[in-house]
Amino acid sequence: MAPRLTWSDPALDDLRAIRAGLTDEAAARVGRLICDSADCLAEYPERGRAGHGDGIRELPLPGLPWRLVYRGHDGADVVILRLL
């Protein structure tokens, strides 16, 4: 069974806040880029770099000023904790 990807409530709030500050077209494009990057983490959870804290990892988003902060490792479910 493949690992699941879930978003914490604070991470969803971060995504909503980012999208709210953009035009409709930009919000759709940026939202899709962020979600596509997050989706890859279910298959490749070690893709990001070590973060601050036990088991915390961070994935910089190329071309965007944000990074996904998440918990997950090989074979485990991935939880997006924040979008900073």
ChimeraX attribute file (.defattr): number of C-alpha atoms within 10 A of each C-alpha:
attribute: neighborCount
match mode: 1-to-1
recipient: residues
	/A:1	4
	/A:2	9
	/A:3	17
	/A:4	15
	/A:5	19
	/A:6	17
	/A:7	16
	/A:8	13
	/A:9	12
	/A:10	13
	/A:11	20
	/A:12	16
	/A:13	14
	/A:14	16
	/A:15	19
	/A:16	13
	/A:17	12
	/A:18	16
	/A:19	18
	/A:20	11
	/A:21	10
	/A:22	13
	/A:23	10
	/A:24	11
	/A:25	10
	/A:26	12
	/A:27	17
	/A:28	12
	/A:29	13
	/A:30	17
	/A:31	16
	/A:32	12
	/A:33	16
	/A:34	18
	/A:35	11
	/A:36	11
	/A:37	17
	/A:38	24
	/A:39	16
	/A:40	12
	/A:41	25
	/A:42	23
	/A:43	19
	/A:44	16
	/A:45	24
	/A:46	16
	/A:47	15
	/A:48	18
	/A:49	13
	/A:50	16
	/A:51	14
	/A:52	10
	/A:53	8
	/A:54	8
	/A:55	11
	/A:56	18
	/A:57	23
	/A:58	22
	/A:59	21
	/A:60	17
	/A:61	16
	/A:62	11
	/A:63	7
	/A:64	10
	/A:65	8
	/A:66	15
	/A:67	18
	/A:68	20
	/A:69	23
	/A:70	28
	/A:71	22
	/A:72	21
	/A:73	19
	/A:74	13
	/A:75	14
	/A:76	15
	/A:77	17
	/A:78	23
	/A:79	20
	/A:80	23
	/A:81	21
	/A:82	20
	/A:83	23
	/A:84	14
